[in-house]
Amino acid sequence: MRFPQPRRARSAALLVALLLLAAAPVRGEEPGAEASAGNAQQMTEEQVLAIAFDVLLLRPMGFLQTMIGVAVTPIAWLLAIPGGLENDVIELLVTSPAEHTFLRPLGELS
C-alpha cells in the first residue's frame, strides 16, 4: 500500500490556502480617507461567524462546483446546441459558480 508523500500533501494544502486567499476580495480605504475612531467599525460575532463559514465551507465548495462545471460544460454545451441554449449552459455551469466563489464579498452569504 502506497501512502501519499508529505511533500504532496503540504503542496496541496498550500495551493488550497492560496486559492482561498485569492478568492477573498480585499477592501481598502479610499485614498485620502483618514482612519479615526468614528470610521473604525467593529465586527460583530455574527459577522465573524459568517466570514468563517464562508471561508471554511462555502468558498471551497464553490471552487469545487466551478471545477466540476468546467469539466461538464463541453458535454452539456454539445447537448444544448440543438435547443440554442449554449450561453445558458455556460452561465449556469461556469459563470454563476465562479462569480459566487471569486467575486462575492467575504462573509456575504446571499
N, C-alpha and C positions, 0 to 999 in steps of 0.2 A: 504494500500500500504506500502510495507516494503522498506526502504532505506538502502543502504549499510552502514555498520558501518565505522566510520572514521579510526578505527584501521586497518581494512582490506585494505582500500584504501592506507593508508600510507605503509603498509606492501607490497602491490603490487608495489607501486612506488619505494620503496627501492629495491625490487627484480629486477625490470627492470633496475634501475640505476647500481646495482651490475653486472648484466649480460652485460650491455653496457661497463662497465669498464673492465670486464674480456675479452671482445671481442677486445679491443684495445691493439695491441701489444706494449710492452714497448721497447723503444730504448734507450740504454745507451751508454756511451763512452767506447772505448776499454780500458782495464786495461793499465795503464801507459801513456795514452794519456793525454796531458796537455791542459786545456782549455785556449785558447788565443783569442785575438781579431780576428786573422786570421781564427780560427776554428769555431767561432761563426757564425751561419747562421740565418739571419733574415727571417721570413716567410712573403711572400707577401700576399696581400689581397686576391688574387685568391686562394692561398693555405689554408688560414683560412676559406674561404667560402667552399672550397672542404671538409675540415675536418668537418665543422659544418653540411653540407649537409649529409655527411657520417654518423656522429653520430646521428643526429636527424631523418633521414629518412631511409637511406639505411640499416644500421645495424638492426634497429627494424624490417624492412620489411624482411631482410634476415633471422632473427631469426624466424619470423612467417612462412616464406617459409620452413625453415628447420623443424619446428614442424609439419606443415601440411604434408610435405614429409614423416616424420617418421610415422604419422598416416595413410597415404595412402599406404605406402610401402608394408605391408603384403598382401593387396588385389591385388595390381599391380604385386607383385612378384609371387603370385599364378597364375595369368593370363599370366605371361611371361614364366613360366616353359615349356609349350609345344614348344615354339619357341627358347628355350635356351638362353633367354635374361635376366636371373636373375641378373647378375652382372651389366648390363646396367641400369636396373631399380634402383638398389641401388645407382649407380653412379649419375644418373640423379636426383633422388628424395631426396637423403640424403647427399651424399659425396660432390657433387658440391656446393649446397647451404651452407653447413656447412663450407667448405673451404673459400667460398666467404665472409661469415659472420665473421668467427673467425680467419682466418689466413692471410687475406689480410691486408697489412699495412694501417693504418688510413689515410684517405684522398686520397688514390689511387683509382680512380674511374674506371679504366679499368680492 
